[in-house]
Amino acid sequence: MKNRVTEYKQSMVNIFGIKYGLSEFEAKKAISSYDFDGVLRACNFIALHDDPEIWVDTIYKWVTGDEDLLQM
């Protein structure tokens, strides 16, 4: 399970870089700031079955404060 989480997070980091131009450091900081590990503890079955791009978009909107997009 730990390898799966690591791979999932790495795919999120890659998507952050491609889609939003974030560095690996910035992407990992965004994931950590959002407390994605807390999300995984609460509902890892659901979280890991979502497309990582959905999480990346959600975290990016949260980090940048784009609350209008979060309310959709």
N, C-alpha and C positions, 0 to 999 in steps of 0.2 A: 504494500500500500504506500509506503514511504517513497519508493521509486516513482510510483504513479503520480503522487503529489508533486514531486520534484520535476518530473517531465511536464506536468500541466502548468506549473508556474513558469518553467522555461519557455513554454510556448506562449504564455502571456507576455513575458519579457520581449520575445521576438515580435509579437504583434504590436506591442507598444512602440518598438523601434520602427517598424515598417509603417504603421498607420499614423503615428503621432510624432515620430522623430525623436523619441526619448532615448537617452543612453541606457545601457544596462543598469547602471547605478540608479538613475532616475526612475526607471521602471520598477526596480526592486523596492525602492523607497516608497513609491506610490502604492504598491501591493501591500507593503508592511503598514503604511499609514492607514490604509483602509481596513486593516486587521482581517485580511483574507484568511489567515490561520484561524481566527475566531469563527469565521463563516464555516470553514471546514470542520471545526469541532462541533458546531451546532448541527450541520446538515451536510456532511461530506458526500453522501450518496447523491444528493441532488446537485450540489455544487460541481462535482467532477463530471457530471453527465451533461452539463450545459456547455455550449460552444464557448471556448475561452475568449473569443472575440466579444461576446456579450458581457463578460466580466470586465474585460479591458475597457470597453466603452463606458460601463457603469462607473468603474474606478476613475477613469479619466474625467468624467463629468463631475464626480464628487471632488476630486483633487482640484480641478479648475473652478469649482463653484458654479457650474452651469446648471443651476437648479431647475430652470424651465424645462430642460430636456429630461431631467429625472422624473418629472411629474407626468410624463406621457404615459 
